[in-house]
Amino acid sequence: EVPRHLIILGGGYSGIEFAQAWRRFGAEVTVLERGKRILKNEDGDVVEALAELLKTEGVRFHVDTHVTNVSGTSGQSVTLRDTEAGEPFSIEASHILIAGGRTPNTEECGLEEAGVQLTPKGHIQVDEYLQTNVTNIFAVGDCANSPHFTHMGFDDFRIVRDFLAKANPLRSTANRQVPYTLYTSPELAHVGFSESAAQLAGIKYRLAKAPMAAFLRTRTMDATQGFAKALVSAEDDTILGFTALGPSAGELLPVVQLAMSEKLPYTKLSGLIVTHPTMSEGLVSLFGGVPPPRT
């Protein structure tokens, strides 16, 4: 049954994916986000572009909201009383979906008896090899506060496996890449530094940005909405970060990830001969637009 009107509490990754999916199923969808904007960890230009795409599909957004009261029953009729930027308002819907993130399920499972320490937020405290303070007790995935993605949980397994097998060199959580893809349509894919994170860390960078239409495969798909951008070090030619908003954007990540992990200069990508027309061909155009270093 498709909800008549679905209110989604939370404008993070899961909330946004569900918002578009249910809107396309035919539901009226409203997203309430308590922060100043949705997708708080993304750059402003990325959020603005994706939000505009979703708005054209009919998804409504309210940010800087605080729910003060909920009455009724989800699945029948519910009324939420909120404030938006300090101003009171109410909204009625048929269903509520809570997409407020994950909390560790570490209570009442005997960790205290085993002497395993928790963080103040209830995650299991681990070192870079995912070992707890108790020798030979490990924690992986969300409960250890690893990045909340399936592929990061799999990498956690590999770290513990190699540690137990005494592999050389050992894998660890230190400085590992955290790639991810938001499965909206178009997809949002990212790895490495965003502009806002680089600025916060005081890292100087050069920026290359290209509309998705420059990825010529998108023209054959009639899917030119979005863009891609790359951050390249101002000190050398290594790639610091990459973001793409476009069709199959997640498929672009591995090539860039390999260049980043091997500390290859961006010119290795701008100089590639890539088959036409493919999405990867657009990486040649994108990295070909990296400005020269300032002298």
The 8 nearest C-alpha neighbors of each residue, nearest first, counted from 0:
[[1, 2, 3, 24, 74, 26, 25, 21],
 [0, 2, 26, 3, 24, 25, 21, 4],
 [3, 1, 4, 26, 5, 0, 94, 93],
 [2, 4, 26, 93, 27, 1, 5, 92],
 [3, 5, 27, 92, 93, 2, 26, 28],
 [6, 4, 94, 28, 95, 2, 27, 92],
 [5, 7, 95, 29, 30, 28, 96, 94],
 [8, 6, 96, 30, 97, 95, 9, 31],
 [7, 9, 97, 31, 98, 30, 96, 32],
 [10, 8, 32, 98, 99, 14, 11, 31],
 [9, 11, 37, 32, 14, 15, 38, 30],
 [12, 10, 38, 14, 9, 13, 15, 37],
 [11, 13, 15, 14, 16, 181, 38, 10],
 [14, 12, 16, 15, 11, 17, 98, 10],
 [13, 15, 10, 98, 17, 11, 12, 16],
 [14, 16, 18, 12, 17, 13, 10, 11],
 [17, 15, 13, 18, 183, 14, 19, 182],
 [18, 16, 20, 14, 15, 19, 21, 13],
 [19, 17, 15, 16, 21, 20, 14, 22],
 [18, 20, 22, 17, 16, 21, 23, 15],
 [21, 19, 17, 23, 22, 18, 16, 24],
 [22, 20, 24, 23, 18, 19, 26, 17],
 [23, 21, 26, 19, 25, 24, 20, 28],
 [22, 24, 25, 20, 21, 19, 26, 56],
 [25, 23, 21, 22, 26, 20, 1, 19],
 [26, 24, 22, 23, 21, 27, 1, 3],
 [27, 25, 22, 3, 2, 21, 4, 28],
 [26, 28, 4, 5, 22, 3, 25, 29],
 [29, 27, 5, 58, 4, 22, 6, 26],
 [28, 30, 59, 6, 60, 58, 7, 5],
 [31, 29, 7, 60, 6, 59, 8, 61],
 [30, 32, 61, 8, 9, 62, 7, 60],
 [33, 31, 62, 9, 10, 34, 64, 63],
 [32, 34, 64, 63, 62, 65, 31, 35],
 [35, 33, 63, 36, 32, 62, 37, 64],
 [34, 36, 63, 62, 33, 37, 32, 39],
 [37, 35, 34, 62, 39, 38, 32, 63],
 [36, 38, 10, 39, 11, 32, 34, 46],
 [39, 37, 11, 40, 41, 10, 36, 12],
 [38, 40, 37, 41, 36, 11, 34, 35],
 [41, 39, 38, 42, 195, 196, 193, 37],
 [42, 40, 39, 38, 46, 43, 45, 193],
 [43, 41, 45, 44, 195, 46, 194, 193],
 [42, 44, 46, 45, 47, 41, 195, 48],
 [43, 45, 47, 46, 42, 48, 41, 49],
 [46, 44, 48, 42, 43, 47, 49, 41],
 [47, 45, 43, 49, 48, 44, 50, 42],
 [46, 48, 44, 50, 45, 49, 43, 51],
 [49, 47, 45, 51, 46, 50, 44, 52],
 [48, 50, 52, 46, 51, 47, 45, 53],
 [51, 49, 53, 47, 52, 48, 46, 54],
 [50, 52, 54, 48, 53, 49, 47, 55],
 [53, 51, 49, 55, 50, 54, 48, 56],
 [54, 52, 56, 50, 55, 51, 58, 49],
 [53, 55, 58, 57, 51, 56, 52, 50],
 [54, 56, 52, 53, 57, 51, 58, 50],
 [57, 55, 53, 54, 58, 52, 22, 23],
 [56, 58, 54, 55, 59, 53, 22, 28],
 [59, 57, 54, 28, 53, 56, 29, 60],
 [60, 58, 29, 30, 54, 57, 28, 61],
 [61, 59, 30, 29, 31, 62, 58, 32],
 [60, 62, 31, 30, 32, 64, 63, 59],
 [63, 61, 32, 64, 35, 36, 33, 31],
 [62, 64, 33, 35, 34, 84, 83, 32],
 [65, 63, 83, 33, 62, 82, 32, 81],
 [64, 66, 82, 81, 33, 67, 83, 63],
 [67, 65, 81, 68, 80, 64, 82, 79],
 [66, 68, 81, 80, 65, 69, 82, 79],
 [69, 67, 80, 79, 66, 70, 81, 78],
 [70, 68, 79, 78, 80, 71, 77, 67],
 [71, 69, 78, 77, 79, 68, 72, 76],
 [70, 72, 77, 76, 78, 73, 69, 75],
 [73, 71, 77, 76, 75, 74, 70, 94],
 [74, 72, 94, 75, 95, 77, 76, 93],
 [73, 75, 94, 93, 72, 76, 2, 95],
 [74, 76, 93, 73, 72, 94, 77, 71],
 [77, 75, 93, 72, 71, 92, 73, 74],
 [78, 76, 71, 92, 72, 70, 91, 93],
 [77, 79, 91, 70, 90, 69, 71, 92],
 [80, 78, 69, 90, 89, 68, 81, 91],
 [79, 81, 89, 68, 67, 66, 88, 69],
 [82, 80, 66, 67, 65, 88, 87, 89],
 [81, 83, 87, 86, 85, 65, 64, 88],
 [82, 84, 64, 86, 85, 63, 87, 81],
 [85, 83, 63, 86, 82, 64, 62, 87],
 [84, 86, 83, 82, 87, 64, 63, 65],
 [85, 87, 82, 83, 84, 88, 81, 64],
 [88, 86, 82, 81, 83, 85, 89, 80],
 [89, 87, 81, 82, 80, 86, 90, 83],
 [90, 88, 80, 79, 81, 91, 78, 87],
 [89, 91, 79, 78, 80, 92, 88, 81],
 [92, 90, 78, 77, 79, 89, 93, 76],
 [93, 91, 4, 77, 94, 76, 5, 78],
 [92, 94, 76, 75, 4, 74, 77, 3],
 [93, 95, 73, 5, 74, 92, 6, 2],
 [96, 94, 6, 73, 5, 7, 97, 93],
 [97, 95, 7, 6, 8, 98, 94, 5],
 [96, 98, 8, 99, 7, 95, 9, 14],
 [99, 97, 9, 14, 8, 100, 96, 13],
 [98, 100, 9, 97, 8, 101, 11, 14],
 [99, 101, 98, 102, 11, 9, 13, 97],
 [102, 100, 103, 99, 141, 147, 98, 104],
 [101, 103, 104, 100, 121, 142, 122, 120],
 [104, 102, 142, 105, 122, 121, 101, 141],
 [105, 103, 106, 102, 142, 121, 122, 108],
 [106, 104, 103, 108, 121, 107, 122, 142],
 [105, 107, 108, 104, 109, 110, 121, 103],
 [108, 106, 109, 105, 110, 111, 104, 112],
 [107, 109, 106, 110, 105, 111, 104, 112],
 [110, 108, 112, 111, 107, 113, 106, 105],
 [109, 111, 113, 115, 112, 108, 114, 105],
 [110, 112, 114, 113, 109, 115, 116, 108],
 [111, 113, 109, 114, 110, 115, 108, 107],
 [114, 112, 110, 111, 115, 109, 133, 116],
 [113, 115, 111, 112, 110, 116, 133, 132],
 [116, 114, 110, 113, 111, 133, 132, 131],
 [115, 117, 124, 114, 123, 132, 118, 131],
 [118, 116, 123, 124, 122, 121, 119, 115],
 [117, 119, 121, 122, 120, 124, 123, 116],
 [118, 120, 121, 117, 122, 124, 123, 116],
 [121, 119, 118, 122, 117, 103, 102, 123],
 [120, 122, 118, 117, 119, 103, 123, 105],
 [123, 121, 118, 142, 143, 117, 103, 120],
 [122, 124, 117, 143, 142, 118, 125, 116],
 [123, 125, 117, 118, 116, 131, 122, 143],
 [126, 124, 131, 129, 130, 123, 143, 127],
 [125, 127, 129, 128, 130, 131, 124, 132],
 [126, 128, 172, 171, 129, 173, 125, 130],
 [127, 129, 171, 126, 130, 158, 159, 172],
 [130, 128, 125, 126, 127, 137, 138, 131],
 [131, 129, 137, 125, 128, 126, 136, 138],
 [132, 130, 125, 133, 137, 136, 124, 129],
 [131, 133, 115, 134, 116, 130, 125, 124],
 [134, 132, 131, 136, 115, 135, 114, 130],
 [135, 133, 136, 132, 131, 130, 137, 115],
 [136, 134, 137, 133, 130, 131, 163, 132],
 [135, 137, 134, 133, 131, 130, 138, 132],
 [138, 136, 130, 131, 129, 135, 139, 125],
 [139, 137, 143, 129, 130, 123, 131, 142],
 [140, 138, 143, 155, 152, 129, 142, 156],
 [141, 139, 152, 145, 143, 142, 155, 144],
 [140, 142, 144, 143, 145, 147, 103, 139],
 [141, 143, 103, 122, 144, 140, 123, 139],
 [144, 142, 123, 141, 122, 139, 145, 140],
 [145, 143, 141, 142, 122, 146, 140, 147],
 [144, 146, 140, 141, 143, 147, 151, 139],
 [147, 145, 148, 151, 144, 141, 177, 140],
 [148, 146, 141, 145, 149, 151, 140, 144],
 [147, 149, 151, 150, 146, 152, 179, 145],
 [150, 148, 152, 151, 153, 147, 140, 146],
 [149, 151, 153, 152, 148, 154, 155, 179],
 [152, 150, 154, 153, 148, 149, 155, 146],
 [151, 153, 140, 155, 149, 150, 154, 139],
 [154, 152, 150, 156, 151, 155, 149, 157],
 [153, 155, 151, 157, 156, 152, 158, 150],
 [156, 154, 152, 158, 153, 157, 139, 151],
 [155, 157, 153, 154, 159, 158, 160, 152],
 [158, 156, 160, 154, 155, 159, 161, 153],
 [157, 159, 170, 155, 161, 156, 160, 171],
 [160, 158, 162, 156, 157, 161, 163, 155],
 [161, 159, 157, 163, 162, 158, 156, 164],
 [162, 160, 164, 166, 158, 163, 159, 165],
 [163, 161, 159, 165, 164, 160, 158, 169],
 [162, 164, 160, 165, 161, 159, 166, 158],
 [163, 165, 161, 166, 162, 160, 159, 167],
 [166, 164, 162, 163, 161, 167, 169, 168],
 [165, 167, 161, 164, 169, 168, 162, 163],
 [168, 166, 169, 165, 161, 170, 162, 164],
 [167, 169, 166, 170, 165, 161, 162, 171],
 [170, 168, 167, 166, 161, 162, 171, 165],
 [169, 171, 158, 168, 161, 172, 157, 128],
 [172, 170, 128, 127, 173, 158, 169, 175],
 [171, 173, 127, 175, 174, 128, 170, 158],
 [174, 172, 171, 175, 127, 170, 128, 176],
 [175, 173, 172, 176, 171, 177, 127, 260],
 [176, 174, 173, 172, 177, 171, 260, 170],
 [175, 177, 178, 174, 191, 190, 256, 260],
 [176, 178, 190, 175, 179, 191, 151, 146],
 [179, 177, 190, 189, 176, 180, 191, 252],
 [180, 178, 189, 188, 177, 190, 181, 148],
 [179, 181, 188, 187, 249, 182, 189, 186],
 [180, 182, 187, 186, 183, 188, 12, 179],
 [183, 181, 186, 180, 16, 184, 187, 185],
 [182, 184, 186, 185, 16, 181, 19, 187],
 [185, 183, 186, 182, 246, 245, 19, 187],
 [184, 186, 245, 246, 183, 244, 187, 247],
 [185, 187, 183, 184, 182, 245, 248, 244],
 [186, 188, 244, 181, 180, 243, 248, 245],
 [189, 187, 180, 249, 243, 248, 242, 179],
 [188, 190, 242, 241, 179, 178, 180, 243],
 [189, 191, 178, 241, 240, 177, 179, 242],
 [192, 190, 240, 239, 241, 193, 176, 189],
 [193, 191, 240, 239, 197, 196, 194, 190],
 [192, 194, 196, 195, 197, 240, 42, 191],
 [195, 193, 197, 196, 198, 192, 42, 230],
 [194, 196, 198, 193, 197, 42, 199, 41],
 [197, 195, 199, 193, 198, 194, 192, 200],
 [198, 196, 202, 200, 194, 199, 195, 192],
 [197, 199, 201, 195, 200, 196, 202, 194],
 [198, 200, 196, 197, 201, 195, 202, 194],
 [199, 201, 197, 198, 202, 196, 195, 203],
 [202, 200, 198, 199, 197, 203, 196, 204],
 [203, 201, 197, 200, 198, 204, 199, 232],
 [204, 202, 233, 201, 232, 205, 197, 198],
 [205, 203, 232, 233, 231, 230, 202, 206],
 [204, 206, 231, 233, 230, 232, 290, 289],
 [207, 205, 230, 229, 289, 231, 204, 208],
 [208, 206, 289, 229, 228, 288, 285, 286],
 [207, 209, 228, 227, 285, 206, 229, 210],
 [208, 210, 227, 226, 285, 228, 211, 213],
 [211, 209, 226, 212, 213, 225, 227, 208],
 [210, 212, 226, 213, 223, 225, 214, 224],
 [211, 213, 223, 214, 210, 215, 217, 218],
 [214, 212, 211, 215, 210, 281, 209, 284],
 [215, 213, 281, 212, 211, 216, 278, 217],
 [214, 216, 217, 213, 218, 212, 276, 281],
 [217, 215, 276, 277, 218, 219, 278, 214],
 [216, 218, 220, 222, 223, 215, 219, 214],
 [219, 217, 221, 220, 216, 215, 223, 222],
 [218, 220, 217, 216, 221, 215, 222, 276],
 [219, 221, 217, 222, 218, 216, 223, 246],
 [222, 220, 218, 219, 217, 223, 224, 216],
 [223, 221, 217, 220, 224, 218, 246, 245],
 [222, 224, 212, 211, 217, 218, 221, 225],
 [225, 223, 222, 211, 245, 226, 212, 185],
 [226, 224, 244, 245, 211, 210, 223, 48],
 [225, 227, 210, 211, 244, 209, 243, 245],
 [228, 226, 243, 209, 242, 208, 244, 210],
 [229, 227, 208, 242, 207, 241, 209, 243],
 [228, 230, 241, 207, 240, 206, 231, 242],
 [229, 231, 206, 240, 239, 205, 204, 238],
 [232, 230, 238, 205, 239, 204, 237, 236],
 [231, 233, 204, 234, 235, 237, 236, 205],
 [232, 234, 204, 203, 205, 235, 292, 231],
 [233, 235, 232, 236, 203, 292, 204, 237],
 [236, 234, 232, 233, 237, 231, 264, 292],
 [235, 237, 264, 265, 232, 231, 238, 234],
 [238, 236, 264, 232, 262, 231, 235, 265],
 [239, 237, 231, 259, 240, 230, 265, 232],
 [240, 238, 230, 231, 192, 191, 232, 237],
 [239, 241, 191, 192, 230, 229, 190, 238],
 [240, 242, 229, 190, 189, 228, 230, 191],
 [243, 241, 189, 228, 227, 188, 229, 190],
 [242, 244, 227, 188, 248, 187, 226, 245],
 [245, 243, 187, 225, 226, 186, 227, 248],
 [244, 246, 185, 225, 248, 186, 243, 247],
 [245, 247, 185, 248, 186, 222, 184, 244],
 [248, 246, 249, 250, 186, 245, 185, 251],
 [249, 247, 245, 246, 250, 186, 251, 188],
 [248, 250, 188, 251, 247, 252, 180, 186],
 [249, 251, 248, 252, 247, 253, 279, 278],
 [252, 250, 249, 248, 253, 279, 254, 255],
 [251, 253, 255, 250, 249, 254, 256, 188],
 [254, 252, 256, 255, 251, 257, 250, 249],
 [255, 253, 257, 256, 252, 251, 258, 279],
 [254, 256, 258, 252, 257, 253, 259, 251],
 [257, 255, 253, 259, 258, 254, 252, 260],
 [256, 258, 260, 254, 259, 255, 253, 261],
 [257, 259, 263, 255, 261, 256, 260, 262],
 [258, 260, 262, 256, 257, 261, 238, 255],
 [259, 261, 257, 262, 258, 256, 263, 176],
 [260, 262, 258, 263, 259, 257, 256, 264],
 [263, 261, 259, 260, 237, 258, 264, 238],
 [262, 264, 258, 261, 237, 259, 265, 267],
 [265, 263, 236, 237, 266, 267, 262, 238],
 [264, 266, 267, 268, 236, 237, 238, 263],
 [267, 265, 269, 268, 264, 270, 286, 287],
 [268, 266, 265, 270, 269, 264, 271, 263],
 [269, 267, 266, 271, 270, 265, 283, 286],
 [268, 270, 283, 266, 287, 286, 271, 267],
 [271, 269, 268, 267, 266, 272, 283, 287],
 [272, 270, 268, 269, 273, 267, 283, 266],
 [271, 273, 270, 274, 283, 280, 269, 268],
 [274, 272, 280, 271, 275, 279, 277, 283],
 [273, 275, 276, 277, 280, 272, 279, 278],
 [276, 274, 277, 273, 280, 216, 215, 278],
 [275, 277, 216, 215, 274, 280, 278, 214],
 [278, 276, 216, 275, 280, 279, 274, 215],
 [277, 279, 280, 216, 281, 214, 276, 215],
 [280, 278, 281, 277, 282, 251, 273, 283],
 [281, 279, 273, 278, 277, 282, 283, 214],
 [280, 282, 214, 284, 279, 283, 278, 213],
 [281, 283, 285, 284, 280, 279, 286, 268],
 [282, 284, 269, 281, 286, 285, 280, 287],
 [285, 283, 287, 281, 282, 286, 288, 269],
 [284, 286, 282, 287, 288, 283, 209, 281],
 [287, 285, 269, 288, 289, 283, 284, 282],
 [286, 288, 269, 284, 285, 289, 283, 266],
 [287, 289, 286, 285, 207, 290, 284, 208],
 [288, 290, 207, 286, 287, 206, 291, 205],
 [291, 289, 288, 205, 292, 207, 206, 287],
 [292, 290, 293, 289, 205, 233, 294, 288],
 [293, 291, 233, 294, 290, 205, 234, 235],
 [294, 292, 291, 233, 290, 205, 234, 204],
 [293, 292, 291, 233, 234, 290, 235, 205]]
